[in-house]
Amino acid sequence: MADSGGGGEKTEKPTPKRLKEARKEGQVARTPDLGGWATVLLLSLLVPSMLSHEVDALTGYMAETLRVVEEPSVSRATTLLVEGAGHAFVSLMVLGSVVMVVGVACALAQGGFALATKQVKPSAKKLDPIKGAKRIFGPQALWEGVKILVKSTVVALIVWSGIKTMLPLVGGLVPTSTVLDLVGESVVDLLRTIALAGLVMAGLDYAVQRRRIGKQTRMSHQEIKQEHKQTEGDPHLKGSIRAKQLAMSRNRMIADVATADVVLVNPTHVAVALRYEAERGAPRVVARGAGAVATKIREQAAEHGVPMVRDVPLARALHRSTEVGQTIPAELFAAVASVLAFVMTRAATPGHRVTVTGTHRSPRPDEPLPEIGPRRRARNLSASPAVGR
């Protein structure tokens, strides 16, 4: 690649965002000639049949007019006038609709409708004489001049060729009706030929415009990176924000240890703080963690007098199967109930209220716990997020 990733050469395809901005600036590949030549071609196909129909209708109206003249009547004249005006209006509406449909179809085929909102806004750059001179004498202006010259030349050659084929008909040797028929057919064929040639030129113009817009909207590696940062956010900044959010969540969780009834420890690697609220029906995890987080939980429990119970299998099972804010698994109800009963009984017994703090051996019998699946994804009962997984 020519660009090494700095800010230099624009060699990359434009992103969807860049293309959207380009459309707002009016940078859309299109040629106005396509709709015009397509309309001429369609009219050259429709006009002969429509003209024949209109001539028959006009003949009928002329005959009806003569009959009205023979027997003048205001009502008959008014009726004839209304019918003629209505017929002319319908004919014009059909032609107008054809032109409109072709124009809309050609616009949609060239990228749809694009509102260049930025072109409407006033800007000092539009008053720049240097840029104005570039627009007048630049490559685009040169191309427009070449287009006009080529179109004029091609149309002139086709018209001259058609006139040459009709010259032998002039001179009185051919009946007038035959001349009119042949000239009419030649004119229609001439229009079709000119329209087809115009469509070919419009296609070439569209290809040139598309190539020009493609080169103007290309981006460098640096522009793509900058756009990605603006759209997705700076990864370093996002990582910093995420780290702060995790730290705040961990601090909230550590603070909630003061509200726990018991902390189950491993004794040093894992810690799970539980709180029992009768209205909830089951103990809930208010804090959990391993390593340094477990140390913080134990320090907070010691500071606020929350009893700690050393139960290696139960602490590991709770740490593995729960998240902060969840109730404990039903399989561990009995094991946790025995620990809570032990703590609450000692706290309610006279003479044990002081000694209930600190670390205690588990009152549970040394027996295996029920099998528990992976950590549950149950609905959180607390706003505190899971920390220290």
C-alpha positions as CSV (number, residue, x, y, z in Angstrom):
1,M,0.0,0.0,0.0
2,A,1.2,3.5,-0.7
3,D,0.0,4.8,2.6
4,S,2.0,3.6,5.7
5,G,-0.8,4.5,8.1
6,G,0.2,8.1,8.7
7,G,-2.1,10.7,7.3
8,G,-1.0,10.8,3.6
9,E,-2.2,9.3,0.4
10,K,-5.9,8.5,0.2
11,T,-6.0,4.9,-1.1
12,E,-8.8,3.3,0.9
13,K,-12.4,3.0,-0.1
14,P,-14.8,5.4,1.7
15,T,-16.7,4.2,4.7
16,P,-20.6,4.4,4.8
17,K,-20.3,7.5,7.0
18,R,-18.0,9.2,4.6
19,L,-20.4,8.4,1.7
20,K,-23.3,9.8,3.7
21,E,-21.4,13.0,4.3
22,A,-20.5,13.2,0.6
23,R,-24.2,12.9,-0.4
24,K,-24.9,15.9,1.9
25,E,-22.2,17.9,0.2
26,G,-23.7,17.0,-3.2
27,Q,-21.0,14.6,-4.2
28,V,-23.2,12.1,-6.0
29,A,-22.3,10.4,-9.3
30,R,-25.0,11.4,-11.7
31,T,-25.5,12.9,-15.2
32,P,-28.6,15.0,-16.0
33,D,-28.4,13.9,-19.7
34,L,-29.5,10.4,-18.9
35,G,-33.1,11.4,-18.0
36,G,-33.3,13.7,-21.0
37,W,-32.2,11.2,-23.6
38,A,-34.3,8.5,-22.1
39,T,-37.3,10.7,-22.3
40,V,-36.6,11.5,-26.0
41,L,-36.2,7.8,-26.8
42,L,-39.5,6.9,-25.1
43,L,-41.3,9.7,-26.8
44,S,-40.0,8.6,-30.1
45,L,-41.6,5.2,-29.4
46,L,-44.9,6.6,-28.2
47,V,-45.5,9.7,-30.3
48,P,-46.2,7.9,-33.6
49,S,-49.2,5.9,-32.2
50,M,-50.3,8.9,-30.1
51,L,-50.0,11.2,-33.1
52,S,-52.2,8.9,-35.2
53,H,-54.8,8.8,-32.4
54,E,-54.7,12.5,-32.0
55,V,-55.1,13.1,-35.7
56,D,-58.2,10.9,-35.8
57,A,-59.6,12.7,-32.8
58,L,-58.9,16.1,-34.3
59,T,-60.6,15.1,-37.5
60,G,-63.6,14.0,-35.6
61,Y,-63.7,17.4,-33.7
62,M,-63.4,19.3,-37.0
63,A,-66.3,17.4,-38.5
64,E,-68.4,18.0,-35.4
65,T,-67.5,21.7,-35.5
66,L,-68.8,22.0,-39.1
67,R,-72.1,20.3,-38.0
68,V,-72.4,22.8,-35.2
69,V,-71.8,25.7,-37.7
70,E,-74.7,24.3,-39.8
71,E,-77.0,24.4,-36.9
72,P,-75.6,26.9,-34.3
73,S,-76.3,26.1,-30.7
74,V,-74.7,27.5,-27.5
75,S,-75.1,24.2,-25.7
76,R,-73.6,22.1,-28.5
77,A,-70.7,24.5,-29.0
78,T,-70.0,24.5,-25.2
79,T,-70.1,20.7,-25.1
80,L,-67.7,20.4,-28.0
81,L,-65.4,22.9,-26.4
82,V,-65.4,21.1,-23.1
83,E,-64.8,17.7,-24.8
84,G,-61.9,19.1,-26.9
85,A,-60.3,20.8,-23.9
86,G,-60.6,17.6,-21.8
87,H,-59.1,15.5,-24.5
88,A,-56.2,17.9,-24.9
89,F,-55.7,17.9,-21.1
90,V,-55.6,14.1,-20.9
91,S,-53.1,13.9,-23.8
92,L,-50.8,16.5,-22.1
93,M,-51.1,14.7,-18.8
94,V,-50.1,11.4,-20.4
95,L,-47.0,13.0,-21.9
96,G,-46.2,14.8,-18.7
97,S,-46.5,11.7,-16.7
98,V,-44.2,9.8,-19.0
99,V,-41.6,12.5,-18.7
100,M,-41.9,12.6,-14.9
101,V,-41.8,8.8,-14.5
102,V,-38.7,8.5,-16.8
103,G,-37.0,11.4,-14.9
104,V,-37.7,9.8,-11.5
105,A,-36.6,6.4,-12.6
106,C,-33.3,7.8,-14.0
107,A,-32.6,9.7,-10.8
108,L,-33.2,6.6,-8.7
109,A,-31.0,4.5,-11.0
110,Q,-28.1,7.0,-10.3
111,G,-28.2,6.8,-6.5
112,G,-31.6,8.0,-5.6
113,F,-32.5,11.5,-4.4
114,A,-29.8,13.2,-2.4
115,L,-30.5,16.5,-0.6
116,A,-27.2,18.4,-0.5
117,T,-28.0,20.2,2.7
118,K,-24.4,21.5,3.1
119,Q,-24.5,23.2,-0.3
120,V,-27.5,25.3,0.8
121,K,-25.7,26.6,4.0
122,P,-23.8,29.9,3.5
123,S,-20.1,29.5,3.6
124,A,-17.1,31.9,3.2
125,K,-15.4,29.2,1.2
126,K,-17.9,29.7,-1.6
127,L,-16.6,33.3,-2.0
128,D,-13.0,32.2,-2.4
129,P,-11.9,33.5,-5.8
130,I,-9.2,30.9,-6.3
131,K,-11.7,28.0,-5.8
132,G,-14.1,29.8,-8.0
133,A,-11.5,30.0,-10.8
134,K,-10.7,26.3,-10.4
135,R,-14.4,25.6,-10.8
136,I,-14.5,27.7,-14.0
137,F,-11.3,26.6,-15.5
138,G,-10.6,23.3,-13.8
139,P,-10.8,19.7,-15.0
140,Q,-14.6,19.5,-14.4
141,A,-15.3,22.6,-16.4
142,L,-13.1,21.3,-19.2
143,W,-15.0,18.0,-19.2
144,E,-18.3,19.8,-19.4
145,G,-17.0,21.8,-22.4
146,V,-15.9,18.6,-24.1
147,K,-19.3,17.0,-23.4
148,I,-21.1,19.9,-25.1
149,L,-18.8,19.8,-28.1
150,V,-19.1,16.0,-28.5
151,K,-22.9,16.1,-28.1
152,S,-23.3,18.9,-30.6
153,T,-21.1,17.2,-33.1
154,V,-22.8,13.8,-32.8
155,V,-26.3,15.3,-33.1
156,A,-25.3,17.4,-36.0
157,L,-23.8,14.4,-37.9
158,I,-26.9,12.3,-37.3
159,V,-29.2,15.1,-38.4
160,W,-27.2,15.7,-41.5
161,S,-27.2,12.1,-42.3
162,G,-31.0,12.0,-41.9
163,I,-31.5,15.1,-44.1
164,K,-29.3,13.6,-46.8
165,T,-31.6,10.5,-47.0
166,M,-34.7,12.8,-47.3
167,L,-33.3,15.1,-50.0
168,P,-34.3,12.8,-53.0
169,L,-37.9,13.2,-51.9
170,V,-37.8,16.9,-52.5
171,G,-38.5,18.1,-56.0
172,G,-42.1,17.3,-56.8
173,L,-41.5,13.9,-58.3
174,V,-43.1,12.1,-55.3
175,P,-46.7,12.7,-54.2
176,T,-47.1,15.0,-51.3
177,S,-48.9,12.4,-49.1
178,T,-46.1,9.9,-49.6
179,V,-43.5,12.6,-48.9
180,L,-45.2,13.4,-45.6
181,D,-45.4,9.8,-44.6
182,L,-41.8,9.1,-45.4
183,V,-40.6,12.3,-43.8
184,G,-42.6,11.5,-40.6
185,E,-41.0,8.1,-40.4
186,S,-37.6,9.5,-41.1
187,V,-38.0,12.1,-38.4
188,V,-39.0,9.5,-35.8
189,D,-36.1,7.2,-36.8
190,L,-33.8,10.2,-36.5
191,L,-35.1,11.0,-33.0
192,R,-34.5,7.4,-32.0
193,T,-31.0,7.4,-33.4
194,I,-30.2,10.7,-31.6
195,A,-31.7,9.4,-28.3
196,L,-29.7,6.1,-28.5
197,A,-26.5,8.1,-29.2
198,G,-27.3,10.4,-26.3
199,L,-27.8,7.5,-24.0
200,V,-24.4,6.1,-24.9
201,M,-22.8,9.5,-24.2
202,A,-24.8,9.8,-21.0
203,G,-23.5,6.4,-19.9
204,L,-19.9,7.4,-20.6
205,D,-20.5,10.7,-18.7
206,Y,-21.9,8.7,-15.7
207,A,-18.8,6.4,-15.7
208,V,-16.6,9.5,-15.6
209,Q,-18.6,11.2,-12.8
210,R,-18.6,8.0,-10.8
211,R,-14.8,7.6,-11.1
212,R,-14.3,11.3,-10.2
213,I,-16.5,11.0,-7.1
214,G,-14.8,7.8,-6.1
215,K,-11.4,9.5,-6.2
216,Q,-12.7,12.5,-4.2
217,T,-14.3,10.4,-1.5
218,R,-11.3,8.0,-0.9
219,M,-9.8,8.1,2.6
220,S,-6.4,7.6,4.1
221,H,-5.6,5.1,6.9
222,Q,-5.4,7.9,9.4
223,E,-8.9,9.3,8.4
224,I,-10.4,5.8,8.8
225,K,-8.8,5.4,12.2
226,Q,-10.0,8.8,13.3
227,E,-13.5,8.1,12.1
228,H,-13.5,4.8,14.0
229,K,-12.5,6.6,17.2
230,Q,-15.3,9.1,16.7
231,T,-17.8,6.4,16.1
232,E,-16.8,3.7,18.5
233,G,-14.8,5.7,21.0
234,D,-11.1,5.8,21.8
235,P,-10.3,2.3,23.1
236,H,-7.9,3.7,25.7
237,L,-10.5,6.1,27.0
238,K,-13.1,3.3,27.0
239,G,-10.8,1.0,28.9
240,S,-10.1,3.7,31.5
241,I,-13.8,4.3,32.0
242,R,-14.5,0.6,32.3
243,A,-11.7,0.3,34.9
244,K,-13.2,3.2,36.9
245,Q,-16.7,1.6,36.7
246,L,-15.3,-1.8,37.9
247,A,-13.5,0.0,40.8
248,M,-16.7,1.8,41.8
249,S,-18.7,-1.4,41.6
250,R,-16.1,-3.2,43.7
251,N,-16.1,-0.4,46.3
252,R,-19.9,-0.6,46.6
253,M,-19.7,-4.3,47.0
254,I,-17.1,-4.1,49.7
255,A,-19.2,-1.5,51.5
256,D,-22.2,-3.9,51.4
257,V,-20.1,-6.4,53.5
258,A,-21.1,-4.4,56.6
259,T,-24.7,-5.4,56.1
260,A,-24.0,-9.1,55.8
261,D,-24.9,-11.7,58.5
262,V,-22.0,-14.0,57.8
263,V,-18.9,-14.3,55.5
264,L,-17.9,-17.8,54.4
265,V,-14.2,-18.1,53.8
266,N,-11.8,-20.6,52.2
267,P,-10.0,-19.4,54.5
268,T,-7.8,-17.0,52.5
269,H,-8.5,-17.5,48.8
270,V,-12.3,-17.1,48.5
271,A,-14.8,-15.1,50.5
272,V,-18.6,-14.9,50.1
273,A,-20.8,-12.6,52.2
274,L,-24.4,-13.6,52.8
275,R,-27.4,-11.6,54.2
276,Y,-30.6,-13.2,55.3
277,E,-33.9,-11.2,55.0
278,A,-37.0,-13.1,56.0
279,E,-39.2,-11.3,53.4
280,R,-37.0,-12.6,50.6
281,G,-37.2,-16.2,51.7
282,A,-33.6,-17.1,51.0
283,P,-30.1,-15.8,51.8
284,R,-28.7,-13.4,49.3
285,V,-25.0,-12.9,48.2
286,V,-24.0,-9.3,48.9
287,A,-20.3,-9.7,48.1
288,R,-18.0,-12.4,46.7
289,G,-14.5,-12.5,45.4
290,A,-11.2,-14.3,45.3
291,G,-7.6,-13.3,46.0
292,A,-7.2,-9.6,46.7
293,V,-10.9,-9.0,46.6
294,A,-11.5,-11.8,49.2
295,T,-8.9,-10.2,51.4
296,K,-10.8,-6.8,51.2
297,I,-14.0,-8.6,52.1
298,R,-12.4,-10.2,55.2
299,E,-10.9,-6.9,56.3
300,Q,-14.3,-5.2,55.9
301,A,-16.0,-8.0,57.9
302,A,-13.5,-7.8,60.7
303,E,-13.8,-4.0,60.8
304,H,-17.6,-4.1,61.1
305,G,-17.9,-7.2,63.4
306,V,-19.4,-9.5,60.7
307,P,-18.7,-13.1,61.8
308,M,-16.6,-15.2,59.4
309,V,-17.1,-19.0,59.1
310,R,-14.3,-21.2,57.7
311,D,-16.0,-23.7,55.4
312,V,-13.9,-24.5,52.4
313,P,-16.3,-26.6,50.3
314,L,-19.3,-24.4,51.0
315,A,-17.4,-21.2,50.3
316,R,-16.1,-22.6,47.0
317,A,-19.5,-23.9,45.9
318,L,-21.1,-20.5,46.6
319,H,-18.4,-18.6,44.8
320,R,-18.6,-20.9,41.8
321,S,-22.4,-21.0,41.5
322,T,-23.6,-17.4,42.4
323,E,-23.2,-13.8,41.5
324,V,-23.7,-10.7,43.6
325,G,-27.3,-9.9,44.2
326,Q,-28.5,-13.5,43.6
327,T,-30.1,-15.9,46.1
328,I,-28.2,-19.0,46.9
329,P,-28.9,-22.2,45.0
330,A,-31.7,-24.4,46.4
331,E,-29.2,-27.3,46.7
332,L,-27.2,-25.3,49.3
333,F,-30.1,-24.1,51.4
334,A,-29.6,-26.7,54.1
335,A,-25.8,-26.2,54.4
336,V,-26.2,-22.4,54.6
337,A,-29.1,-22.6,57.0
338,S,-26.9,-24.5,59.5
339,V,-24.2,-21.9,59.3
340,L,-26.7,-19.0,59.7
341,A,-28.4,-20.8,62.6
342,F,-25.0,-21.2,64.3
343,V,-24.2,-17.5,63.9
344,M,-27.6,-16.2,64.9
345,T,-27.9,-18.6,67.9
346,R,-24.5,-17.5,69.3
347,A,-25.4,-13.8,68.7
348,A,-28.7,-14.3,70.6
349,T,-27.1,-16.3,73.5
350,P,-26.1,-14.2,76.6
351,G,-22.3,-14.1,76.8
352,H,-21.7,-14.9,73.1
353,R,-22.6,-11.5,71.6
354,V,-19.0,-10.4,71.7
355,T,-17.4,-13.7,70.7
356,V,-19.6,-14.1,67.7
357,T,-17.3,-11.8,65.7
358,G,-14.1,-13.1,64.3
359,T,-13.5,-16.4,62.4
360,H,-15.2,-19.7,63.4
361,R,-15.1,-23.3,62.4
362,S,-18.0,-24.4,60.4
363,P,-20.8,-26.1,62.4
364,R,-21.7,-28.4,59.5
365,P,-20.7,-32.0,59.6
366,D,-17.9,-33.0,57.3
367,E,-19.9,-34.4,54.5
368,P,-20.0,-33.7,50.7
369,L,-22.2,-31.0,49.3
370,P,-24.8,-31.7,46.5
371,E,-23.7,-31.3,42.9
372,I,-24.3,-27.8,41.6
373,G,-24.2,-26.6,38.0
374,P,-22.2,-23.6,36.6
375,R,-22.9,-20.1,37.9
376,R,-26.5,-19.2,37.5
377,R,-27.8,-16.4,35.4
378,A,-30.8,-15.6,37.5
379,R,-32.3,-12.2,37.9
380,N,-30.3,-10.0,40.2
381,L,-32.1,-9.0,43.4
382,S,-29.7,-6.1,44.0
383,A,-28.3,-3.3,41.9
384,S,-24.8,-4.3,42.8
385,P,-23.0,-5.9,39.8
386,A,-21.0,-9.0,39.9
387,V,-17.4,-8.4,40.9
388,G,-14.4,-10.6,41.4
389,R,-15.6,-13.5,39.3
